[in-house]
Amino acid sequence: MINQPEALLITAGRLLRGPVGDVVTDGAVLVRDGLIAAEGARADVIAVVADVDPEVRRVDLPHATMLPGLINGHVHLAMDGGTDPVASMLGSSPRRLADDMALHAVQLLDCGVTTVRDLGDRAGMSVGLRDAIAAGALPGPRVLAAIAPLTPPHGHCWFFGGEVADAEEMRAMVRRNAADGADVIKVMASGGHITPGAARMWESQFSADEIATIVTEANELGLPVAAHAHGVESIERAISAGVSTIEHCTLLVGENRPEHRLDLADGMVERGIAACCTVGSDDWRTTAAERGERAARDLYSRLTWLDQHGVTLVPGTDGGVHNARFDDFVGALELYEWLGFPAARVIELATVSAAAALGVGDLTGRIAAGLAADLLVVDGEPDTGLAALRAVRLVVAAGRTHQPGAAHDLPSQAR
């Protein structure tokens, strides 16, 4: 069943346009053809409705707050977040995996995420899901897909199918991903913790010249590059090559040994490179409970350090890896609040800033006429406390309304 965008007037007690402090009391948004046709004070928007479409469907939520849909900058929809997500992904049939990915997309939408960046899947299945959602055949957020991350032979995340041995293979893989519909190219600049036998997290996998080769090829095709980089050496190389975002950005010089190098932060600011410092919804709470609050604050101090030095932060969860859930993006955002970020600023990071950093700021991330109708309506005042984001009343994604927990036309195995 195809779900088409509808003409809709939503009124709410408060309207947060996105930027900190841009608040409208007694606001409204008019949605037409999947876009925001008008927004602002309720009386002004209603006057527009009377002129153009007196039959528009109306939703009145006088005690709620409306804000832009949230953006999760880093997930893996093909993984299940279980004890061995790689084995589960590789062992699933294509049909079962497609069903699971559709379910994960709905879980994201349920918690107000209307745009998500998938940074590695199996056989490009995120592109099929992206297109089905865009057509209205399935509910879900807008998907920005990377398909197969580039990695050396047997390197970190080789199982996604992006192994490359030399510069020519790198260029060919970038072109192949682009031809298959990728929205972004991902390179595994460092190792990680889910690939036995590959480089360790702080060890580099590509030289600066090799990353530059990938960036040049991607840019010629109009695609940004996201660099998975935990180690300071890999981060330095990614900055030199001119990537668009650095994923994780853990700043490691050894196992559990971070080094906050000012030259790296300055380089990212100078070149406009954002950091997507991923954290699962429960990771920081578990760390605080097991190792103590001080240890947890030390572990996540890079977020405040990067922010203090002007680096743009993009919230992301790494959803799908072990213990990284799809159904509680708010839990990840609450880390920022716990670290001292004002709630209104966190909302700005997860909407306006994230959209700009991911190259979709002219499409989404703000409540403004002409942008996509990506909206989240919640009870309470989330700009004074992020817990209010859990009280979801309504989600609108590209003009299509979504009620969390409602029955949807999902594939049979995903119901």
MIMAR-551161 format. One record per residue (C-alpha): residue in three letters; x, y, z. Coordinates in pm, whole numbers, plus 32768, in hexadecimal, padded with zeros to 4 digits. Each point is the difference from the previous one (the first is absolute). Layout:
ALAXYZ...
//
This chain:
MET800080008000ILE808781557F9DASN7FE7810D810AGLN7FEF81517F57PRO804B814C80AEGLU7EC580B78069ALA7F928167802DLEU801580398175LEU7FEC811B80FAILE80A87FBC814FTHR7FDD80F6811EALA80C67FE98143GLY802F80C9813BARG816D803B7FA7LEU80C47FEF7EBDLEU817C7FD08002ARG808280577EA7GLY81527F5E8047PRO810381088059VAL802680408175GLY7F0E810A8076ASP7F2980057EC4VAL7EB67FB280AFVAL7E9D80567F98THR7EEB7FF48102ASP7EB37F7C7F7FGLY80967F957EB5ALA7F957F3D7ED0VAL80897F557ECCLEU7F4C7FCA7EB7VAL80727ECC7F3DARG7FBA7FD87E8EASP809B7F0D7F04GLY80FD7F8780FELEU8088815E8043ILE7FCD810D8104ALA7F1C80F87F4FALA7FE880F58120GLU80698017816CGLY7FF580F6811DALA7EF6809280E2ARG7EC07F347FF6ALA7F21811F7F94ASP80E480587EDDVAL80187E9A7F81ILE7E897FC78021ALA7FC881357F2BVAL80D87F617EF1VAL7F397EBB8019ALA7EB880B77FD5ASP808580977EBFVAL808F7EC67F5FASP7F527ECE808CPRO7EDF801A80F7GLU7FDB7E837FFFVAL815E7FB48083ARG80087EFF811BARG804580A1814DVAL80B77F788131ASP7FF080DA8137LEU80F57FB7811BPRO7FEE813680DCHIS80D47F73811BALA81137F707F22THR8143807D7F66MET804E7FD87E8ELEU81697FF37F86PRO80C27F847ED1GLY80227E897FDBLEU813E7F78809CILE81337F8B7F3EASN80CA7ECC8064GLY814E80237F4EHIS80847E9D8017VAL7F4C7EB07FFBHIS80157EA97F5ELEU7E9C7F977FAFALA80717EA47F92MET807E7FAB815EASP7F247F9C8125GLY80B7808A8131GLY80237EA38091THR81287F46808FASP808E7FB07EA6PRO7F6480F07F06VAL80F47FA97EE9ALA7FB07E8C800CSER7E8F804F8010MET801580E27ECFLEU80CD7F0C7F33GLY7F257EDA8066SER7EB280A17FA9SER7F4F7FBE7EB8PRO7FD381337F23ARG7E8B80028049ARG802C7FE58177LEU810D810C7FFDALA7F2280EB7F36ASP7EE87FC780F9ASP80E580468128MET8084813D7F5FALA7E9C807A7FC5LEU7FB27FC1816FHIS813680BF806FALA7F9481237F27VAL7EAC800980ABGLN80A57FF48156LEU80CB81337FA4LEU7ECA80B37F81ASP7F437FA7813ECYS80F880CC80CDGLY7FF4812D7F1AVAL81257FBD7F15THR7F9F80757EA4THR815B7FF17F5EVAL81097EF68037ARG81537FB97F67ASP80487E8E7FC8LEU817A7FD07FF3GLY80207E957F97ASP7F117EEC7F9EARG7FF17EB97F41ALA7FE47FFF7E87GLY7F8081657FEFMET7EB47FA680A2SER7FEA815580A9VAL7FCB80997EA7GLY7ED17F247FC0LEU7F72805B8152ARG804A81717FC5ASP7F457FFB7EB7ALA7ED67F41808FILE7FE080FF811BALA802281257F10ALA7EEC7F6E7F26GLY7F1A7FD1812DALA7FFE7E857FE3LEU80977FDF815DPRO800480E6812FGLY814F80818071PRO80F28122800AARG80BB808D7ED5VAL81317F1F7FCELEU8156807A7F90ALA80B67EC37F98ALA81747FB27FE9ILE7FD97E947F89ALA815B7F59801APRO810D80B780CCLEU815B7FF37F64THR80F77F3280CAPRO81457F437FB5PRO7FF17E887FB7HIS7F8B7F558141GLY7FF3815980A3HIS7F09808880F8CYS7E9B7FC17F87TRP80707F367ED1PHE7EB47F44801APHE7F4481267F67GLY80AA7FB37EB3GLY80DD81327FD1GLU81607F668000VAL80FA80C07F2AALA81717FB77FCFASP8084812A7F3AALA7FA881557F78GLU7F557F7B7ECAGLU7F247F1B80CDMET7FB0812380E6ARG7F8B80D77EDFALA7F3D7EDE7F6EMET7F4F7FB9814AVAL7F9F816E8025ARG7F727FFA7E9FARG7F4C7EB88044ASN7F5F8085813DALA7F99813C7F48ALA7F6A7F367EE4ASP7F427F2E80FDGLY7F6381378094ALA80DF80658123ASP7FC1815380A0VAL814E800180B6ILE81497F437FE7LYS80947F6A813BVAL816C7FA78039MET807F7F348126ALA812F80D7804ESER80487F438142GLY7FB77EAD8094GLY7EE67FAE80ECHIS7F877F088104ILE7F0B7F217F40THR80F17F657F01PRO80E47EF58096GLY815C80007F6AALA7FE281577F60ALA80AF8141806AARG7FBE80748160MET7F3381368044TRP812780F0801AGLU80BB7F6C7ED5SER7FE480997EA5GLN7F8E7F397ED2PHE804180FA7EE8SER810C81037FB9ALA7FA6816F7FD8ASP80377FE07E86GLU7F167ED67FECILE7EED80B680BBALA8038812C7F1ETHR7FD27F1E7ED0ILE7EB07F8F808AVAL7F9481658053THR806380837EA9GLU7F3E7EEF7F4CALA7ED0803080DEASN800281797FDCGLU80117FE47E87LEU7EBB7F3B801AGLY7F66810180EALEU800F7F208131PRO807F80528160VAL80EB7F1680BBALA7FD37F818162ALA813E7F7B80A3HIS7FEF7EFE8114ALA8128806E80D3HIS804F7FB1816BGLY81788040800AVAL80A281567FF4GLU80D77F957ED9SER7ED17F947F34ILE7F45813D8064GLU812980D47F92ARG800C7F4D7EB1ALA7E8980267FCDILE801481758049SER812180267F0DALA7F3A7F4B7EF3GLY7ED180E3802EVAL7EEF7F10806DSER7EAB808C805ETHR7FCE7F55814EILE80D07F3780F3GLU7F457EE180A1HIS80427FAC816ECYS812880F38016THR807C7F4F813BLEU815B80A37FEELEU80B97EC5806BVAL81797FD38007GLY7FE67EA6809AGLU7F097F1F80ADASN7F2480DB80E1ARG80FD811D7FD6PRO7F6381387F68GLU80C881367FA8HIS7F4581457FC8ARG80DB80A17EFALEU7FAB816A7FBEASP808E7FF67E9FLEU7EFF7EF97FA2ALA7EDD80CC8085ASP808681357F4FGLY80287F3D7EBDMET7E9A7F85800FVAL7F7B815E803CGLU80D580937EECARG7F887F007F02GLY7E977FEF8079ILE80167E938068ALA7EFC7F8B80FBALA802A7EF18108CYS7EF77EF48029CYS80667F7C8158THR7F227ED08015VAL7F6F7F818145GLY7EF47EF98040SER7ECC806480C3ASP806B7F45813AASP817C80007FDBTRP804B813280D0ARG7F107F9F8116THR80967EA3800ETHR81608090800FALA7F9E80EE8118ALA7F5E7EE580C3GLU81217F0C7FD4ARG813180E58008GLY7F80813180B8GLU7F8781537F8EARG815C809B7FF2ALA80847EED7F1DALA7ED180247F1EARG802E81787FE7ASP816E7FCF7FAALEU7FA47F047EF3TYR7F0980EA7F55SER80BE81428043ARG806380167E92LEU7EA180787FABTHR801C813280DCTRP816B80327F9ALEU7FAF7FF57E8CASP7ED780E58033GLN80CB80FA80C8HIS80FA80117EE1GLY7EF480427EFCVAL7FDB7EA87F5FTHR7EA07FB77F83LEU7F697ED280AFVAL7F0A7F117F5DPRO7F477F1680F0GLY80007E947F95THR7FD07EB080A8ASP80B37EFC7F27GLY7EAB7F578012GLY80137E8D7FB4VAL81527FB08097HIS80087F45814BASN7F0F809F80FAALA7FB9812D7F20ARG7E8780147FE3PHE7F2680AA7EFCASP7EDE805280E7ASP8097810180F0PHE80B981167F4FVAL7FA380E28120GLY80D77F2E80E8ALA813180567F2DLEU7FA581727FF7GLU7FE18002817BLEU81757FC18017TYR803881607F7EGLU7F0F80888103TRP80B67F3B8111LEU814980977F8CGLY7F70815E802DPHE7F7880597EA8PRO7EB880C48021ALA7ED77F387F7EALA7FB181087EF9ARG81637FE77F7BVAL7FE97E847FE8ILE7EC380217F33GLU80B780F47F1DLEU811E7F047FD8ALA7F0D7EEA7FA3THR7F4280D47F04VAL8092813F7F6CSER81717FB18031ALA7FE67E927F9BALA7F4280537EC2ALA810581007F98ALA81247F198051LEU7F677EE07F3BGLY7FBB80D87ED0VAL7E848008801BGLY7FD5815180AAASP7F4380847ED1LEU7F097EDF8021THR7FC17FC38171GLY8070804D8164ARG7F30813C8035ILE7E9480657FFFALA7FFD80F17EDEALA7F24802F7ECFGLY807D7F397ED6LEU80B77EF680C7ALA7F8C7E998024ALA7EE67FCF80F8ASP80D37F3D80FBLEU7F5F80488151LEU7FF27F788160VAL7EEC805B80F7VAL80327FA9816FASP7F5E8051814BGLY80B780F180E4GLU812780E27FB8PRO81287F397F77ASP80D881387FE7THR8007800A817EGLY80257E878033LEU80407EF67EF8ALA7F2C7EFB80B5ALA7ED280AA7F63LEU80717F7A7EADARG7F877EA98070ALA7E97807A8018VAL7FC57FED7E88ARG7EAA806A7F87LEU803C80087E8BVAL81177FD77F01VAL7FF280887E9EALA81077F867F0AALA800580A17EA7GLY7E9480608035ARG7F8C7EA68068THR7F6B7FE2815BHIS80727EEE80EBGLN7F6F7F95814DPRO81027F4780D5GLY7F907EA2805BALA7EEF7FF17EF8ALA7FDE7EDC7F11HIS80AD803D7EB2ASP801B7F4C7EB5LEU814E7F608046PRO80817EBD7F64SER7F727ED180B2GLN813D7FA480C0ALA802E81628083ARG7EAB801B80A4
//
